[in-house]
């Protein structure tokens, strides 16, 4: 503690949290891993937003509404944790298009159905801003900004439930699914995500999210994960409920009264994506997954030791002060320097 105090007095600590007189006030209990950004209209602070929600609400060129007023995001100062806003009078809306990549770390409870695996897991979710679209009240595109616009990617360590499909199972289904099998998997993701509260109990839809990605072995996978830093065990409840979620998803598609194969926002269409959707392809994929759940008895594995492995305390040396720290630490416990990954 003495060394930290000396470094702090000398202004040599590179995290501004060390210079807060009341650091506990700066901690957001819903997003404890990162500090919030201040929303400023000129020199006037009008609110704050969590790091997680910047890519969803306060990205570059975003139209942001607060307190009945409309603003445009003009600048994002990561170092100062400030988002500059300017007043703008417009009825338009902006929509961010995000890309998610999942790095699967450890699997804890596993249910193997040969062709399908359901598992609770820890993971790193990385989000990128691909583009921003501005639309008028009629839904017509007014402007599109391609690229990240200087926005940094966001990495969220989390936990949740994975549904993965083996390569052989996927290849057998492709002729039934059609020319765009990825759209069918996205349709399943949309349904499972929307129906999750019906099996978990009432919950805030902002506290969890989903993604589809390919694992390192090439298998396609769907992930439900907590959007709270490091996870709080919300979406791991989907492990036991996955067959029920698939059943409810099939019911939802069959009960939807929309016309046309592309579906609607009540079933498989995603209002935040321009990707084509198909009710027929999605229903074929859901039915195939349901058949596996009904016909196969899963092999259950509990990897309790993985909890130790994921946080294994291997000693490394801090490059700044030479103090011995554990390899999974984010900051040096002696000087507060970030640990390089």
N, C-alpha and C positions, 0 to 999 in steps of 0.2 A: 504493500500500500504506500509505503514511503516513496518508492521509485515512481509510482504513478503520480503521486502528488507533486514531486519535483518536475516531472515531465509536463504535467498540467500547468504548473506555475510558469514554466519556460515556454509554454505555447507550442510544444512539440508533439502533442497527440493529434492524430489526423482524423479523429471522429468528433464532430461538434457536440455530440451527446455528453462528452466528458466535461464540457464547459457550461452545462446547464446547472443552475443553482438547485433546481428541483427536478432532477431527471425523471422521477416517477410520473410527473405530470405529462411528460412527452410520450408516454407509452399508451398506445391504443390497444385496449384489451381484445378487440376483434381482429387486430392485425399486429400482434405483438412482435413479429419478426422485423418490421420496418417502421420507421417514423413516418408520420403524415406530412403531406405537402400543404403549405399555406396558400389559399386562393386570394389573390390581391387584385383589386381594381384600383390601379394607380398605387397610392401609398396606403390605401384602406384595405385591411384584411376583412374579408366577408365570410370566411369559413375555412375548412380544410378538407382534404381528400386523402384516402389511404393510397399507398404505393400501388397496391393491387388494382384499384379502380381507375388509375390514370389512363391505362390503355383502353378502358371502356367508356370513360366519361370526359376526360380532360386531355386527350391526345392533341397533337398538333393540328390546327385549323378546326378543332371541334367547336360546335355551337353548344354552349353550356347555359342552362337555366338555373337560376338561384334566387330565392326570395321574390318570385314573380317577375324577375328581370332577365333579359337575354344578353349573353356575353359570347365573345369569340376568344378562344385561347390564342394568345399572341406569342407567348414565349414560356419555356419551361426551364427553370434554373435548377438543375439537379444538385449542384453543390450547396446552394442556399435553401433547398427544399421549398421553392416558391414557384407558383404558376401565375403568370401575368395574364390578366383578362382585360378585354376592352369591350365597352358597351356596344351592342349592335341590335338594331331593330329589324328582325326578320322572322317570318313564320316557318322558315326552312328547318330541316333537321339533318344532322350528320350521322352516318353509320360507319363504325370502324370494322374492318375485315381483319380478323386475327388468325394467325397460324399457331398451332400448339404442337410442341414436340415433347414426348414423354421418355424419360430415362428411368427404366424400371430398376430398382435397387434390390430389394429383398421381398420374397414371397413368404408369408407366414402360415396361413391356413389355405390348403389347396384341395379342391375337389376335381379329380380327373375323370372325365367321361370318355377317354381315348381321343375322340376328335375335338373335344371342347374342354377347356380348363377354366374354372372359376377360382379366383384366389384373392385373398386380402394381401395388400402389398404396400410397401413404401416406395415413393417415386419422387423424381424432380420434374416439375412441369415448367417448361420454358415457353413463353408467349412472345410473338413478334407481331408488329403492326405491318400488314401487307399493303393496305390502301385505305383511303377514306373517301366516302361518297356523300355528297350533299344532295338532298332531294327537296322539292317543293311540296306543298300540301297535296298536290295531285299524285305524288309519287314519281314525278319526272325527275331525271337526273340533271342537276344544275351544274355540278362540278365534281371531278374526280381527281384526287391526289394519289399518285402511285408511289409506292415505297414507304419507308418508315417515317419520313419527315423528320429525321434526327431523333426519333423516339428510341430509347434504350429498350432492350428486351427485358422481360421480367421473369425471374426464376423463383418458383415457389416449391420448397420442400413440403411434401404432403403425404397423405396415406389415403387408401380407398380400396375399391374392388375392381378387379380386372376380369373381363370375359374374353378369352383368346380362342381363335379358331385355327386348327392345324392346317398346314399347307395342302394336304391331300383332301381334307374336307372342303376347303375353299375351292380347289380346282374342280371338284365334282359338282359344285354348286354354280360355277360361273355360267355354264350353258343355260341354266334355269333362270339365273338372275338377269342376264342380258348383257348388253355391251358396256354398261357402266356399273360394275359391281360395287365400286367404292361409294356410289350414291346410295345403294341399298344399305350398306353398313352405316352411312350417315343418317339414313332414315331410322334405322334401329336405335342409333344413339339419341336422336331427337325424341323418340317415344319413351325410351327407358329413362332418360333424364326428366322428362315432363311428368312421368308417372311415379317416380321414386318416392315422393311424399305420401302416396297412397299405400305404400307398404312399410315405410319407416315411421309414419306418424307425422303430424304437422311440423314443418320446418321452413326456414327462410330459404327461398331458392337462390339467394345470393351467397349462402354458406356452402354451396357445393357446385360443381361444374362437371363437365365431361369432355372427352376427346377420343378420337380414333387415330390409331397410329400402327406402325409395323414394328414388331419386336426385332431384336438382333438376329433371331433365327428365321426371320421372314414371315412369321405368323401374323395375321391381322388380329388386332385387339381393340376392344372398347374399354374405356376407363371411366369410372365414376370416382371423383376425388373431392376431398374437403378443400375449400378455398381459404381456410384458416391456416396460418403459418404452422407447419409441422403436423397439422391435422388434429381433429378432436374426436375421432372415432365415429363420425356421423355416417359416412358412406360405406364404412366396413360392414354395416348392418345389411347391405345388399347381398352379402355373401350367401346367407341362408335364403334370401328372397328372390334370387335371380330367376329361377323357374317361374315363380309367380309374376315377376315383372314381364317376362316374355309372354305369358298367357294374357296379361292385361294389355300388352302392346298389340297383340293380335285382335283382341276384342275392340280396342280403340280404332284400328284401321277398318275393321268390318262394320263398325257402328257409325263411322263418319259418313255423312250424307253428301259430301262434296262430289262434284262430277269431274271426270277427267282423271287420267292416271297420275298427273303431277301432284295431286293432293292439295291440301290447304293447311293453314296455320293451326288448325285444330287437330291435325294428324301428323303428317310427316314434313310439311314444308317448313323451312327455316327462314324467318324474316330477316336474319342477319347474314344470309348467304345467297349468292346468285346461282349456286350449284343446282342443276336439274335434279328433281326427285321423281321417284316412281313408286306408286302404291303396290303395283304388281310385284316388282322386284323386291321391295322391302318385305311384303307379305310372304314371298317365297323363302327368303332368308330366315324370317322369324319362324315359319313353319318347320323348316329344316332343323333349326336349333331346338325348337320345342320337341320334335321327334326324338332327338338325342337324349334330352332330359327325361322323357317318358320311358324310353327303351333301355337306357343304360343305368346301372347302379354305380355311383361314383366311388373312386378310391380316395379316401380322405387322408391327408397328411398334415400334421401340425409340426412346423419347424420352429419350435420354441427357441432353439439355440441361435436362430437368425436374429432375434432381438439383441443378443449379445454381440453377434458378429457385426451388425450394422452400426454399433456404437463402440466397437472394440477400441480400447484405450492403448494405442500404440504411441509411444513417446517420440516427439520430434522436437527440433530446436527452433525457437522463434528467430527469424533472420534479423530482427531489429535489436533485440536485447539479449539474446542467447538463453532465455529462460526455457526450461523444459515444459512442453505442453502436450496435450493429447492430440492425435492427428485429426479427429473429427471436430475440433473446436473451430469456431468461426473467427474468434479474436484471441490474442494472447492474454492470459489471465494476469500477466505482470505489467505490460506496457500498453495493452489495448490495441496493438497493431493488428490489422486484418491478416488472417492466415491465407497465404496464397494456395489456391487449389491446383 
